[in-house]
Amino acid sequence: MTESRSRKPLTVVRDKGQVTIPVWIREAAHLAEGDPLEVTLTREGILLRPRKLVDTTQAWFWSKSWQSGEREASGDIAAGRTRTYKSDKEFLRALDDVDK
């Protein structure tokens, strides 16, 4: 079995339905061991689609509302509408000034 980009590579179905995806295809698709693949039977054959899953402890970050806030914050940073503080005391003083 020769792996070549000019020819369509062949692989063999092994025990338990396992197949080996050629390394250059795994690299091009950014696949790593343990990555989930969606398997679909199509008219043309079998289609494998990589599916990157988000850890449930990180799902909040990828919600529409959080991502909207991230885009807004990135826009503010790019436009120079942010301020940095040299210390936590300076930051807290600024917060006190806002309350007044």
KENU-90274 format. One record per atom (N, C-alpha, C, O): residue in one letter; x, y, z. Coordinates in pm, 1 decimal. Layout:
% residues N
type=A	px=X	py=Y	pz=Z
...
% end
This chain:
% residues 100
type=M	px=83.3	py=-117.2	pz=0.0
type=M	px=0.0	py=0.0	pz=0.0
type=M	px=88.5	py=124.5	pz=0.0
type=M	px=154.4	py=152.8	pz=100.1
type=T	px=91.0	py=197.7	pz=-108.1
type=T	px=172.7	py=317.7	pz=-118.9
type=T	px=85.5	py=439.3	pz=-95.1
type=T	px=-21.3	py=452.9	pz=-154.8
type=E	px=131.4	py=528.1	pz=-7.2
type=E	px=57.9	py=651.1	pz=17.4
type=E	px=111.2	py=756.5	pz=-77.7
type=E	px=228.6	py=793.1	pz=-70.7
type=S	px=27.7	py=804.7	pz=-164.8
type=S	px=67.9	py=902.4	pz=-264.2
type=S	px=-42.5	py=1004.2	pz=-281.8
type=S	px=-160.5	py=969.2	pz=-284.4
type=R	px=-4.8	py=1128.8	pz=-293.8
type=R	px=-104.3	py=1233.8	pz=-312.5
type=R	px=-158.2	py=1234.3	pz=-454.6
type=R	px=-266.6	py=1287.1	pz=-479.5
type=S	px=-84.8	py=1176.9	pz=-546.8
type=S	px=-129.3	py=1177.9	pz=-685.8
type=S	px=-231.7	py=1067.7	pz=-712.2
type=S	px=-312.4	py=1079.4	pz=-804.4
type=R	px=-229.3	py=962.0	pz=-633.1
type=R	px=-327.2	py=854.7	pz=-648.0
type=R	px=-415.0	py=850.7	pz=-524.4
type=R	px=-374.5	py=894.5	pz=-416.7
type=K	px=-533.8	py=798.6	pz=-540.3
type=K	px=-621.8	py=784.6	pz=-425.6
type=K	px=-570.2	py=669.6	pz=-339.7
type=K	px=-559.7	py=556.4	pz=-387.0
type=P	px=-538.0	py=698.5	pz=-213.6
type=P	px=-482.2	py=594.2	pz=-128.3
type=P	px=-587.0	py=489.3	pz=-94.0
type=P	px=-705.9	py=519.3	pz=-82.7
type=L	px=-541.6	py=368.1	pz=-78.1
type=L	px=-627.3	py=258.0	pz=-36.3
type=L	px=-597.2	py=225.1	pz=108.5
type=L	px=-484.4	py=240.3	pz=155.4
type=T	px=-698.9	py=180.4	pz=177.7
type=T	px=-682.0	py=132.4	pz=313.4
type=T	px=-766.5	py=7.4	pz=327.3
type=T	px=-847.0	py=-23.3	pz=239.4
type=V	px=-749.3	py=-64.2	pz=435.6
type=V	px=-817.1	py=-192.3	pz=456.4
type=V	px=-904.3	py=-180.5	pz=581.2
type=V	px=-863.4	py=-121.9	pz=681.4
type=V	px=-1023.1	py=-236.0	pz=574.0
type=V	px=-1108.6	py=-242.2	pz=692.5
type=V	px=-1057.2	py=-355.5	pz=781.0
type=V	px=-1045.9	py=-469.7	pz=736.4
type=R	px=-1026.7	py=-323.9	pz=904.3
type=R	px=-970.9	py=-421.6	pz=998.1
type=R	px=-1077.6	py=-466.0	pz=1098.7
type=R	px=-1194.7	py=-429.2	pz=1089.5
type=D	px=-1033.3	py=-544.6	pz=1192.4
type=D	px=-1120.6	py=-593.7	pz=1298.9
type=D	px=-1194.2	py=-475.8	pz=1363.6
type=D	px=-1136.2	py=-368.9	pz=1383.0
type=K	px=-1318.5	py=-495.3	pz=1395.9
type=K	px=-1402.6	py=-393.8	pz=1459.7
type=K	px=-1425.9	py=-272.8	pz=1370.2
type=K	px=-1461.3	py=-166.2	pz=1420.4
type=G	px=-1407.2	py=-286.1	pz=1239.6
type=G	px=-1435.6	py=-177.7	pz=1145.8
type=G	px=-1330.9	py=-68.7	pz=1140.7
type=G	px=-1357.0	py=37.8	pz=1084.6
type=Q	px=-1214.4	py=-91.0	pz=1196.7
type=Q	px=-1110.3	py=11.1	pz=1199.9
type=Q	px=-1044.2	py=26.9	pz=1063.2
type=Q	px=-1018.7	py=-71.1	pz=993.1
type=V	px=-1016.7	py=153.7	pz=1026.4
type=V	px=-942.3	py=184.1	pz=904.1
type=V	px=-831.0	py=282.3	pz=940.2
type=V	px=-841.6	py=356.7	pz=1037.7
type=T	px=-725.7	py=281.4	pz=861.6
type=T	px=-616.5	py=375.7	pz=881.6
type=T	px=-627.9	py=485.4	pz=777.7
type=T	px=-632.2	py=458.2	pz=657.7
type=I	px=-632.7	py=609.8	pz=823.8
type=I	px=-635.8	py=725.1	pz=733.6
type=I	px=-490.3	py=765.4	pz=710.7
type=I	px=-416.2	py=783.9	pz=807.3
type=P	px=-447.5	py=779.5	pz=584.6
type=P	px=-308.0	py=815.0	pz=557.0
type=P	px=-265.0	py=941.5	pz=631.9
type=P	px=-343.7	py=1034.4	pz=650.7
type=V	px=-139.8	py=942.5	pz=673.6
type=V	px=-87.1	py=1050.5	pz=757.1
type=V	px=-104.0	py=1187.9	pz=692.1
type=V	px=-138.8	py=1284.0	pz=760.8
type=W	px=-80.4	py=1199.1	pz=562.4
type=W	px=-90.2	py=1331.2	pz=499.0
type=W	px=-234.1	py=1381.5	pz=498.2
type=W	px=-256.7	py=1502.5	pz=501.0
type=I	px=-331.9	py=1291.1	pz=494.5
type=I	px=-472.2	py=1332.8	pz=502.7
type=I	px=-504.7	py=1374.5	pz=646.1
type=I	px=-573.1	py=1474.6	pz=667.4
type=R	px=-455.9	py=1297.9	pz=745.1
type=R	px=-478.6	py=1335.9	pz=885.6
type=R	px=-417.6	py=1471.9	pz=915.1
type=R	px=-478.6	py=1553.8	pz=983.9
type=E	px=-297.5	py=1496.6	pz=863.5
type=E	px=-232.3	py=1625.9	pz=886.6
type=E	px=-309.7	py=1738.7	pz=819.3
type=E	px=-331.0	py=1843.8	pz=879.8
type=A	px=-351.9	py=1717.7	pz=694.8
type=A	px=-426.1	py=1821.3	pz=622.2
type=A	px=-559.9	py=1852.3	pz=689.8
type=A	px=-606.5	py=1966.3	pz=687.0
type=A	px=-621.5	py=1749.7	pz=750.7
type=A	px=-750.7	py=1767.2	pz=818.1
type=A	px=-734.0	py=1803.0	pz=966.1
type=A	px=-832.8	py=1819.0	pz=1037.8
type=H	px=-608.7	py=1815.6	pz=1011.6
type=H	px=-578.7	py=1847.0	pz=1152.6
type=H	px=-641.9	py=1745.0	pz=1246.8
type=H	px=-697.5	py=1781.2	pz=1350.5
type=L	px=-633.0	py=1618.6	pz=1210.2
type=L	px=-686.3	py=1510.8	pz=1293.3
type=L	px=-578.7	py=1457.4	pz=1385.5
type=L	px=-463.5	py=1440.7	pz=1345.6
type=A	px=-617.1	py=1430.9	pz=1508.5
type=A	px=-526.0	py=1370.5	pz=1605.1
type=A	px=-594.2	py=1247.8	pz=1664.7
type=A	px=-716.1	py=1233.1	pz=1656.5
type=E	px=-515.6	py=1161.4	pz=1723.8
type=E	px=-570.7	py=1041.1	pz=1786.4
type=E	px=-678.8	py=1079.8	pz=1886.2
type=E	px=-658.7	py=1167.5	pz=1970.3
type=G	px=-792.8	py=1014.0	pz=1876.1
type=G	px=-903.5	py=1039.9	pz=1968.0
type=G	px=-1003.6	py=1142.2	pz=1917.7
type=G	px=-1109.4	py=1159.1	pz=1978.4
type=D	px=-972.7	py=1211.9	pz=1807.1
type=D	px=-1067.0	py=1310.7	pz=1753.4
type=D	px=-1192.9	py=1241.2	pz=1702.3
type=D	px=-1184.6	py=1135.4	pz=1639.8
type=P	px=-1309.0	py=1300.3	pz=1728.8
type=P	px=-1433.2	py=1240.1	pz=1679.8
type=P	px=-1453.1	py=1267.0	pz=1530.2
type=P	px=-1417.9	py=1373.2	pz=1478.8
type=L	px=-1510.6	py=1167.4	pz=1462.4
type=L	px=-1544.9	py=1179.8	pz=1320.4
type=L	px=-1693.1	py=1147.3	pz=1303.6
type=L	px=-1742.7	py=1049.5	pz=1359.5
type=E	px=-1762.3	py=1229.1	pz=1227.2
type=E	px=-1899.5	py=1197.8	pz=1189.1
type=E	px=-1891.9	py=1108.1	pz=1066.6
type=E	px=-1819.8	py=1138.9	pz=971.8
type=V	px=-1965.6	py=997.1	pz=1067.4
type=V	px=-1964.5	py=902.1	pz=956.9
type=V	px=-2101.8	py=903.3	pz=891.4
type=V	px=-2203.2	py=878.3	pz=956.7
type=T	px=-2104.0	py=932.9	pz=760.4
type=T	px=-2229.3	py=942.0	pz=687.0
type=T	px=-2220.1	py=855.9	pz=561.2
type=T	px=-2118.4	py=855.8	pz=491.9
type=L	px=-2326.9	py=783.4	pz=533.3
type=L	px=-2335.0	py=707.0	pz=409.6
type=L	px=-2402.4	py=795.4	pz=305.2
type=L	px=-2516.8	py=837.2	pz=322.7
type=T	px=-2330.5	py=823.7	pz=196.4
type=T	px=-2382.9	py=908.8	pz=89.9
type=T	px=-2399.4	py=826.7	pz=-37.2
type=T	px=-2362.2	py=709.4	pz=-41.7
type=R	px=-2453.9	py=887.7	pz=-138.0
type=R	px=-2469.2	py=820.8	pz=-266.3
type=R	px=-2333.3	py=783.4	pz=-325.5
type=R	px=-2319.4	py=680.6	pz=-391.9
type=E	px=-2233.2	py=868.5	pz=-300.4
type=E	px=-2099.5	py=846.9	pz=-355.9
type=E	px=-2016.4	py=750.1	pz=-273.6
type=E	px=-1917.8	py=696.1	pz=-323.8
type=G	px=-2053.9	py=726.7	pz=-147.8
type=G	px=-1976.8	py=637.0	pz=-62.7
type=G	px=-1987.3	py=677.5	pz=83.0
type=G	px=-2091.5	py=725.0	pz=128.1
type=I	px=-1880.2	py=658.7	pz=155.3
type=I	px=-1876.4	py=690.4	pz=298.6
type=I	px=-1802.9	py=823.3	pz=316.4
type=I	px=-1692.8	py=841.6	pz=264.4
type=L	px=-1864.1	py=914.9	pz=389.5
type=L	px=-1806.6	py=1046.3	pz=414.2
type=L	px=-1768.0	py=1056.3	pz=561.2
type=L	px=-1850.2	py=1031.5	pz=649.4
type=L	px=-1642.9	py=1092.7	pz=587.2
type=L	px=-1594.4	py=1115.7	pz=723.9
type=L	px=-1575.4	py=1265.8	pz=742.9
type=L	px=-1505.3	py=1330.3	pz=664.9
type=R	px=-1637.7	py=1321.0	pz=846.3
type=R	px=-1622.7	py=1464.4	pz=876.2
type=R	px=-1566.2	py=1480.8	pz=1016.8
type=R	px=-1622.4	py=1427.6	pz=1112.5
type=P	px=-1455.4	py=1554.3	pz=1030.2
type=P	px=-1403.2	py=1581.7	pz=1164.8
type=P	px=-1503.2	py=1666.9	pz=1242.7
type=P	px=-1562.8	py=1759.6	pz=1187.8
type=R	px=-1520.8	py=1635.3	pz=1369.5
type=R	px=-1607.9	py=1711.4	pz=1457.5
type=R	px=-1530.2	py=1741.8	pz=1584.9
type=R	px=-1505.7	py=1653.0	pz=1666.6
type=K	px=-1492.1	py=1867.1	pz=1600.7
type=K	px=-1422.6	py=1908.4	pz=1721.8
type=K	px=-1528.6	py=1940.8	pz=1827.2
type=K	px=-1618.1	py=2021.7	pz=1802.9
type=L	px=-1518.5	py=1879.1	pz=1941.4
type=L	px=-1615.1	py=1898.3	pz=2048.0
type=L	px=-1559.7	py=1995.5	pz=2150.7
type=L	px=-1439.5	py=1998.5	pz=2177.0
type=V	px=-1648.8	py=2074.7	pz=2208.3
type=V	px=-1610.4	py=2169.8	pz=2311.8
type=V	px=-1634.8	py=2104.3	pz=2447.2
type=V	px=-1743.0	py=2051.7	pz=2473.3
type=D	px=-1533.8	py=2107.9	pz=2532.4
type=D	px=-1547.3	py=2055.6	pz=2667.3
type=D	px=-1662.5	py=2128.2	pz=2736.2
type=D	px=-1674.9	py=2250.0	pz=2723.6
type=T	px=-1745.6	py=2056.0	pz=2807.9
type=T	px=-1862.8	py=2117.5	pz=2871.1
type=T	px=-1825.7	py=2227.7	pz=2969.3
type=T	px=-1904.7	py=2319.5	pz=2991.7
type=T	px=-1706.1	py=2220.0	pz=3028.4
type=T	px=-1666.3	py=2325.7	pz=3121.4
type=T	px=-1627.9	py=2454.3	pz=3048.9
type=T	px=-1611.9	py=2558.6	pz=3112.3
type=Q	px=-1612.8	py=2447.9	pz=2915.8
type=Q	px=-1575.6	py=2564.6	pz=2836.8
type=Q	px=-1688.1	py=2610.8	pz=2743.5
type=Q	px=-1670.0	py=2706.5	pz=2668.3
type=A	px=-1802.3	py=2545.0	pz=2747.4
type=A	px=-1912.1	py=2574.6	pz=2654.3
type=A	px=-1963.4	py=2717.7	pz=2668.4
type=A	px=-2004.1	py=2778.0	pz=2569.1
type=W	px=-1962.3	py=2773.3	pz=2789.5
type=W	px=-2010.0	py=2910.3	pz=2810.5
type=W	px=-1936.2	py=3009.0	pz=2720.4
type=W	px=-1995.5	py=3104.6	pz=2670.6
type=F	px=-1806.4	py=2985.3	pz=2699.7
type=F	px=-1724.9	py=3078.0	pz=2620.1
type=F	px=-1771.8	py=3082.5	pz=2475.0
type=F	px=-1757.2	py=3185.2	pz=2408.7
type=W	px=-1827.9	py=2972.7	pz=2425.2
type=W	px=-1867.3	py=2964.4	pz=2284.6
type=W	px=-2014.7	py=2995.4	pz=2262.8
type=W	px=-2065.3	py=2978.1	pz=2151.9
type=S	px=-2085.2	py=3041.5	pz=2367.3
type=S	px=-2224.9	py=3079.3	pz=2348.8
type=S	px=-2231.7	py=3205.6	pz=2262.4
type=S	px=-2136.0	py=3282.9	pz=2257.6
type=K	px=-2344.6	py=3226.5	pz=2194.3
type=K	px=-2360.0	py=3343.6	pz=2106.7
type=K	px=-2342.0	py=3473.0	pz=2184.0
type=K	px=-2274.9	py=3564.7	pz=2136.4
type=S	px=-2401.0	py=3481.7	pz=2302.7
type=S	px=-2392.4	py=3606.9	pz=2379.1
type=S	px=-2249.3	py=3635.4	pz=2423.8
type=S	px=-2204.7	py=3750.1	pz=2419.1
type=W	px=-2176.5	py=3531.4	pz=2467.3
type=W	px=-2038.5	py=3554.2	pz=2511.1
type=W	px=-1950.9	py=3594.1	pz=2392.9
type=W	px=-1869.5	py=3685.8	pz=2404.0
type=Q	px=-1967.2	py=3525.9	pz=2279.9
type=Q	px=-1887.6	py=3558.8	pz=2161.5
type=Q	px=-1918.5	py=3698.8	pz=2111.7
type=Q	px=-1829.5	py=3767.0	pz=2061.0
type=S	px=-2042.7	py=3743.0	pz=2125.1
type=S	px=-2078.6	py=3880.6	pz=2089.1
type=S	px=-2000.9	py=3979.2	pz=2176.9
type=S	px=-1947.3	py=4078.5	pz=2127.8
type=G	px=-1995.7	py=3950.6	pz=2306.8
type=G	px=-1918.3	py=4035.3	pz=2398.2
type=G	px=-1770.2	py=4033.7	pz=2366.5
type=G	px=-1703.1	py=4136.3	pz=2378.0
type=E	px=-1717.8	py=3917.5	pz=2326.3
type=E	px=-1576.3	py=3908.0	pz=2288.1
type=E	px=-1547.1	py=3996.2	pz=2166.3
type=E	px=-1445.2	py=4065.0	pz=2161.3
type=R	px=-1638.2	py=3993.3	pz=2067.9
type=R	px=-1619.1	py=4077.1	pz=1948.4
type=R	px=-1623.7	py=4225.3	pz=1985.1
type=R	px=-1544.5	py=4305.0	pz=1934.9
type=E	px=-1716.7	py=4261.2	pz=2072.6
type=E	px=-1727.6	py=4400.6	pz=2116.8
type=E	px=-1600.8	py=4444.1	pz=2190.5
type=E	px=-1548.9	py=4553.2	pz=2166.7
type=A	px=-1551.6	py=4358.9	pz=2279.4
type=A	px=-1429.3	py=4391.0	pz=2353.8
type=A	px=-1309.6	py=4403.7	pz=2260.0
type=A	px=-1227.5	py=4494.1	pz=2275.8
type=S	px=-1299.5	py=4313.9	pz=2162.9
type=S	px=-1189.6	py=4321.9	pz=2066.4
type=S	px=-1196.9	py=4451.6	pz=1986.6
type=S	px=-1094.1	py=4512.9	pz=1957.6
type=G	px=-1318.1	py=4493.3	pz=1951.2
type=G	px=-1336.5	py=4621.0	pz=1880.5
type=G	px=-1294.9	py=4738.6	pz=1965.8
type=G	px=-1230.8	py=4831.6	pz=1916.7
type=D	px=-1331.0	py=4735.6	pz=2094.4
type=D	px=-1291.4	py=4842.9	pz=2185.9
type=D	px=-1139.5	py=4849.7	pz=2200.1
type=D	px=-1081.7	py=4958.4	pz=2200.8
type=I	px=-1076.2	py=4735.5	pz=2211.1
type=I	px=-929.8	py=4732.9	pz=2222.8
type=I	px=-865.7	py=4788.5	pz=2096.6
type=I	px=-774.4	py=4870.7	pz=2103.9
type=A	px=-913.5	py=4743.5	pz=1980.4
type=A	px=-856.9	py=4789.5	pz=1852.5
type=A	px=-876.6	py=4939.5	pz=1833.3
type=A	px=-792.1	py=5005.7	pz=1773.0
type=A	px=-987.7	py=4994.0	pz=1884.2
type=A	px=-1017.3	py=5137.0	pz=1867.8
type=A	px=-954.5	py=5221.6	pz=1978.3
type=A	px=-968.0	py=5344.0	pz=1977.8
type=G	px=-886.3	py=5157.8	pz=2072.2
type=G	px=-821.6	py=5233.8	pz=2179.3
type=G	px=-918.6	py=5280.9	pz=2286.7
type=G	px=-888.9	py=5377.0	pz=2357.7
type=R	px=-1033.5	py=5216.0	pz=2300.6
type=R	px=-1132.9	py=5256.5	pz=2399.9
type=R	px=-1116.3	py=5179.4	pz=2530.7
type=R	px=-1214.6	py=5150.7	pz=2598.9
type=T	px=-993.5	py=5146.3	pz=2565.3
type=T	px=-967.3	py=5075.4	pz=2689.9
type=T	px=-864.8	py=5151.8	pz=2771.1
type=T	px=-794.3	py=5238.2	pz=2719.0
type=R	px=-857.4	py=5119.7	pz=2896.7
type=R	px=-759.5	py=5183.3	pz=2984.5
type=R	px=-692.2	py=5075.0	pz=3066.4
type=R	px=-757.6	py=4979.6	pz=3108.6
type=T	px=-565.0	py=5088.1	pz=3089.2
type=T	px=-492.9	py=4994.6	pz=3174.1
type=T	px=-452.5	py=5065.4	pz=3302.3
type=T	px=-442.9	py=5188.0	pz=3306.9
type=Y	px=-429.6	py=4988.0	pz=3404.5
type=Y	px=-393.7	py=5042.1	pz=3535.8
type=Y	px=-262.7	py=4979.8	pz=3580.5
type=Y	px=-233.7	py=4863.9	pz=3551.0
type=K	px=-184.6	py=5058.8	pz=3651.8
type=K	px=-53.1	py=5012.4	pz=3697.2
type=K	px=-63.5	py=4925.2	pz=3822.0
type=K	px=28.0	py=4848.6	pz=3852.2
type=S	px=-173.6	py=4936.5	pz=3893.9
type=S	px=-188.1	py=4857.1	pz=4016.1
type=S	px=-335.9	py=4833.2	pz=4043.7
type=S	px=-423.6	py=4897.5	pz=3986.0
type=D	px=-360.3	py=4738.8	pz=4133.6
type=D	px=-498.4	py=4713.4	pz=4172.0
type=D	px=-556.6	py=4831.9	pz=4248.8
type=D	px=-676.3	py=4859.1	pz=4238.9
type=K	px=-473.2	py=4902.2	pz=4325.0
type=K	px=-521.4	py=5020.2	pz=4398.4
type=K	px=-565.7	py=5130.1	pz=4302.2
type=K	px=-668.0	py=5194.8	pz=4324.7
type=E	px=-489.1	py=5151.2	pz=4195.2
type=E	px=-526.0	py=5250.9	pz=4094.5
type=E	px=-659.4	py=5213.1	pz=4028.9
type=E	px=-743.8	py=5299.5	pz=4004.8
type=F	px=-677.3	py=5086.6	pz=4001.0
type=F	px=-801.7	py=5039.0	pz=3941.1
type=F	px=-919.8	py=5062.5	pz=4035.7
type=F	px=-1024.6	py=5111.7	pz=3993.7
type=L	px=-902.4	py=5027.3	pz=4163.5
type=L	px=-1010.6	py=5045.8	pz=4260.6
type=L	px=-1043.8	py=5193.1	pz=4281.1
type=L	px=-1160.6	py=5227.7	pz=4298.9
type=R	px=-943.8	py=5280.0	pz=4278.8
type=R	px=-970.1	py=5425.4	pz=4287.0
type=R	px=-1054.3	py=5471.6	pz=4169.8
type=R	px=-1147.3	py=5550.5	pz=4186.2
type=A	px=-1021.3	py=5421.7	pz=4050.9
type=A	px=-1098.6	py=5457.9	pz=3931.8
type=A	px=-1243.7	py=5412.1	pz=3944.5
type=A	px=-1335.0	py=5482.7	pz=3901.7
type=L	px=-1265.2	py=5294.1	pz=4003.2
type=L	px=-1401.8	py=5247.5	pz=4025.3
type=L	px=-1475.2	py=5336.4	pz=4125.6
type=L	px=-1593.3	py=5366.2	pz=4108.2
type=D	px=-1405.5	py=5377.8	pz=4229.1
type=D	px=-1466.2	py=5469.8	pz=4326.1
type=D	px=-1505.6	py=5599.4	pz=4260.2
type=D	px=-1611.3	py=5654.3	pz=4291.4
type=D	px=-1423.3	py=5650.6	pz=4169.3
type=D	px=-1451.7	py=5775.2	pz=4098.7
type=D	px=-1577.2	py=5761.9	pz=4011.7
type=D	px=-1652.5	py=5858.1	pz=3996.9
type=V	px=-1599.7	py=5644.2	pz=3954.6
type=V	px=-1718.6	py=5622.0	pz=3872.1
type=V	px=-1843.9	py=5628.4	pz=3956.9
type=V	px=-1946.8	py=5679.1	pz=3912.2
type=D	px=-1836.1	py=5577.4	pz=4079.2
type=D	px=-1952.0	py=5576.4	pz=4168.5
type=D	px=-1991.6	py=5716.0	pz=4214.7
type=D	px=-2106.0	py=5736.5	pz=4255.3
type=K	px=-1901.6	py=5810.8	pz=4209.7
type=K	px=-1928.7	py=5946.8	pz=4260.2
type=K	px=-2006.1	py=6029.5	pz=4161.8
type=K	px=-2036.6	py=6145.6	pz=4189.2
% end
